[in-house]
Amino acid sequence: MAKQNIFDNETFFEGYKAIRDREGNANDLFEIPALFSLLPDLKGKSVLDLGCGFGEHCVEFVNKGASKVVGIDISEKMLEVAKKENSNPAITYILLPIEDIEMVDDKFDIVISSLAFHYVEDFDGAVKKIYDKLNTDGSFIFSQENPINTTYSGEIPRWTRDENGQKIYVNLSNYAREGERESEWFVDGIKKYHRMFSTIVNTLTENGFIIEKMIEPIPTDEILERFPEQEDLFHKPDFLLVKAKK
Ligand SMILES: C[S@@+](CC[C@H](N)C(=O)[O-])C[C@H]1O[C@@H](n2cnc3c(N)ncnc32)[C@H](O)[C@@H]1O
């Protein structure tokens, strides 16, 4: 199956990095706090981070007491930054696709992945391998783009707007047609994979996981005061986070 490595595209990489460096980006406001709220106590635990990117989370896991962290990513450019800016004796970074994690030695107490699975075509295959990589009672915690977002293909406008251009509601089409979507974000032809909520839930449970919690982050009053445009998330949460147990 195809494995895309869009983060090694120079234009995409620069655009993505600029967004992550911007104050008030969606990761900092919503996705990261939700992800970290799902973490168990990390003291003395081993953590495997799938699609670790710049390695910022890997360092945080060590700061929170993890004894060993392995971060894997398909992108050389992302790992270059990780090794330069977020190295630590307890962290090993490996250039490896999520689809091939059987190549990583050892089993882990926690497998975590932040915003990478919508780039992975074979979710079922990955979940099977993650189950095998976890110690008994281990946790699998991940975030991905919300299925309401991954269904979008650019064929119709994302929003219906009033005569003043204000967003009224989200347009949804082909939600139940799963599979590849091509979109434009800094560059053309970015491939993501859309799966319905039921598919995500059933893939986890049919492979032996118990789902403990799901989060679709929405803004607090404090966030809305600073970033009123985040009101949009009441129509359409951007992220989905799942905590599951082996
Ligand atoms: C949106 S970034 C998130 C990076 C990091 N997890 C974070 O939250 O800051 C997605 C990352 O997943 C990686 N990725 C995408 N598809 C992958 C695959 N099939 N195998 C491994 N890494 C992948 C990308 O290279 C990129 O670094």
The ligand as an SDF file (V2000), in Angstrom:
LIG
                    3D

 27 29  0  0  0  0  0  0  0  0999 V2000
    0.9170   16.5810   11.3940 C   0  0  0  0  0  0  0  0  0  0  0  0
    2.5030   15.9180   11.6760 S   0  0  0  0  0  0  0  0  0  0  0  0
    2.4640   15.6800   13.4290 C   0  0  0  0  0  0  0  0  0  0  0  0
    3.8310   15.5450   14.0400 C   0  0  0  0  0  0  0  0  0  0  0  0
    3.8510   15.2990   15.5650 C   0  0  0  0  0  0  0  0  0  0  0  0
    3.2180   14.0500   15.8960 N   0  0  0  0  0  0  0  0  0  0  0  0
    3.1730   16.4230   16.2970 C   0  0  0  0  0  0  0  0  0  0  0  0
    2.0070   16.2800   16.6740 O   0  0  0  0  0  0  0  0  0  0  0  0
    3.7930   17.4840   16.4610 O   0  0  0  0  0  0  0  0  0  0  0  0
    2.3550   14.2960   11.0300 C   0  0  0  0  0  0  0  0  0  0  0  0
    3.6310   13.5090   11.0920 C   0  0  0  0  0  0  0  0  0  0  0  0
    3.3380   12.1660   10.7080 O   0  0  0  0  0  0  0  0  0  0  0  0
    4.3590   11.7240    9.8390 C   0  0  0  0  0  0  0  0  0  0  0  0
    3.8310   10.6400    8.9960 N   0  0  0  0  0  0  0  0  0  0  0  0
    2.8580   10.7050    8.0650 C   0  0  0  0  0  0  0  0  0  0  0  0
    2.6440    9.5070    7.5130 N   0  0  0  0  0  0  0  0  0  0  0  0
    3.5030    8.6500    8.1270 C   0  0  0  0  0  0  0  0  0  0  0  0
    3.7630    7.2590    8.0090 C   0  0  0  0  0  0  0  0  0  0  0  0
    3.0830    6.5080    7.1410 N   0  0  0  0  0  0  0  0  0  0  0  0
    4.7140    6.7120    8.7880 N   0  0  0  0  0  0  0  0  0  0  0  0
    5.3970    7.4740    9.6910 C   0  0  0  0  0  0  0  0  0  0  0  0
    5.2040    8.7840    9.8390 N   0  0  0  0  0  0  0  0  0  0  0  0
    4.2550    9.3720    9.0860 C   0  0  0  0  0  0  0  0  0  0  0  0
    4.7610   12.9440    9.0520 C   0  0  0  0  0  0  0  0  0  0  0  0
    6.0240   12.8120    8.4280 O   0  0  0  0  0  0  0  0  0  0  0  0
    4.6970   14.0150   10.1280 C   0  0  0  0  0  0  0  0  0  0  0  0
    5.9210   14.1530   10.7950 O   0  0  0  0  0  0  0  0  0  0  0  0
  1  2  1  0
  2  3  1  0
  2 10  1  0
  3  4  1  0
  4  5  1  0
  5  6  1  0
  5  7  1  0
  7  8  2  0
  7  9  1  0
 10 11  1  0
 11 12  1  0
 11 26  1  0
 12 13  1  0
 13 14  1  0
 13 24  1  0
 14 15  1  0
 14 23  1  0
 15 16  2  0
 16 17  1  0
 17 18  1  0
 17 23  2  0
 18 19  1  0
 18 20  2  0
 20 21  1  0
 21 22  2  0
 22 23  1  0
 24 25  1  0
 24 26  1  0
 26 27  1  0
M  CHG  2   2   1   9  -1
M  END
$$$$
